[in-house]
Amino acid sequence: MATVTAPAPRVSLPGILKHRVVAKLALLALAAAILVPLADARWASGSWPAALTVDLTQPLGRVSDWIIDNRDSHPLFLYGFGYLSNAVVLSVRAVYLVLLAAGWAGVTAVAGLVAWRVAGLRLGLGTAAAFLTCGLLGMWIPTMQTLALMVVAVLVSVAVGAVLGLAAGLSDRMDRVLRPVLDTMQVLPAFAYLLPVVLVFGIGVPAAVLATVVYAAPPMARLTALGLRGADKEVLEAVESLGATSRQRLLTARIPLARKELLLGLNQTIMMALSMAVIASVIGAGGLGDRVYQALASVDVGAALAAGIPIVLLAVVLDRVTGAAGEGDPGAAQPGRAGLSRRSGWTAALAAALVVALIGRFAGRLDWPDAWTLNIAEPVNRAVDWMTDHLYSGVPVIGGTADWAGHFTTWVLDPLRDGLQALPWWSVLLIVAALAWVIGTWRTALTAVLAMAAIGVLGVWKPSLDTLSQVLAAVAVTLVLGFATGIAAARSDRFERLLRPVLDVFQTMPQFVYLIPVVALFGVGRAPAVAAAVVYALPAVVRITTQGLRQVDPAALESARSLGASSGQQIRQVQLPLARPALLLALNQGVVLVLAVVIIGGLVGGGALGYDVVFGLAQGDLATGLVAGAAIVCLGLMLDRVTQPTERRIKKGA
């Protein structure tokens, strides 16, 4: 009689260890139990070993000396960079002369009519009002100078970004190669590469345009690649089945399907180029940025605001117009224009603008009349003086802003910095590896650890931890304020409408403009540097949070309401969990934007890496500036890997 043998029971893990995160934590605990005693025995002091550092002062100094010695004689500069510099100067001058020839009336009419045809009558009138405001503030000529430089810089940025995005969108290999290049271009502080740009091109417009292109081209490249890769597969297969060649598929299918992403890339490129207007003025860009910079050098907040407002107006107008262009042509479908074709509508609009320009030219009204200007500098300066006198100190009960800054430095920034610097270097690497691996993969952890280790190799370990403490504090404050404001805006349409212009101003106002009021209220030190970073990063966090919460499936909210969930329960248990990808993106953007203001913080006593970059530019010290800039890039890369789960990075193509 045959016997049946029962299979041996399988040994399974306890239920809690079946969770991926818990299993990783168990492995990390085991690894720490083994590695920590060994590392402590080998590197008991905890400071970064001098044997593992690389001194780049001499090689970078030799490079700087060679550029200075050969800039006027070497063929590379005479026939390469020289021709490029001349082309940029001629292009900017040509655009500027065209704007001057059109006169204030012609430029205003063209801008208003183009906005009208693209986005409707309301935005057309708003665009005309924005240009007229630039004249009323006495900033017409500087506005035209900035506009001429921005036109050339944006055109070059769009061309470079489109080519790079085309290569990355059509080739996986090029996408992998270009990804770290674009990351570096976007995270590397502008002050860090201003020095090498000035060494090659000298002070002036070419250096300003090139620095702007380096900063503004990556969004166009990323969004172009995203649009090409996200094209509808069924449409592409249908076009291919009709016998279309690769070039025909690209021109007739991929690019038209990516129209929205391409226009969004143009929008972001314009916004980032305008944000460089003041920084570029440091190396001779002129225009509005130079007015802001000179006003702040003399601590004239009113004059800085008068020059900063036109930058904001240009940014807001261009943002609205390019955003509307991405959604179609609303003007063509409005009542009263049904009988006009799109082409005839554009022809009529441009003809009207030309007539206005000719009338202004024949009337001798090319320049903005001096009698039509308003002086806002004096009342603004009086307001700033009042705020300083009444809010800086001596406020009953709550204390002054100086007291707040002191408490924040003593209770938050100092303990955070001292705690990070007291940790052994190897424990910092272990913490980074653990955080990155828990939310990602071993590749994520390896990238984060290598980025952090590179900081030690560059010899800037302690100042980098000082900068990291400021970034962490600023990101924490930004997220608390941003998430709270974003939730409120998502729950109230009226609050969102009221908040939108405020966010526009904060997001487009040059950092230098609100730097002086921040210093006037909080003094000089790391606290005002954190405050400036919070103001700069907060709008993006609020916008992304609001959008993510509003995109939650209404059916899920309706189900929660039918079960009797309160508003607070709906937010905590439905909206926030479902909006997790948007919240993670808000966290990522908060980190990136806070890092972008690290250099500005160095100007107001933030110290650390920001000060090193500014010092390197001011003293012509290529090694100090570039090493500190590279360390900021490494910090950005590490924080990106630590704060973004793997599936999120795959989705956004990072």
MOTATA-V41364 format. One record per helix or strand. SS is the DSSP state (~ for helix, > for strand). FROM is the first residue (numbers start at 1). LEN is the number of residues. If there is no record, write none. Layout:
# MOTATA-V41364
SS&FROM&LEN  SS&FROM&LEN
This chain:
# MOTATA-V41364
~&15&4  ~&20&23  ~&50&3  ~&57&14  ~&75&45  ~&121&16  ~&140&31  ~&172&16  ~&190&12  ~&205&25  ~&233&9  ~&246&12  ~&259&17  ~&277&5  ~&287&11  ~&301&26  ~&330&4  ~&342&21  ~&370&3  ~&377&15  ~&401&22  ~&425&15  ~&442&16  ~&461&31  ~&493&16  ~&511&12  ~&526&25  ~&554&9  ~&567&12  ~&580&17  ~&598&6  ~&608&12  ~&622&22  ~&646&7
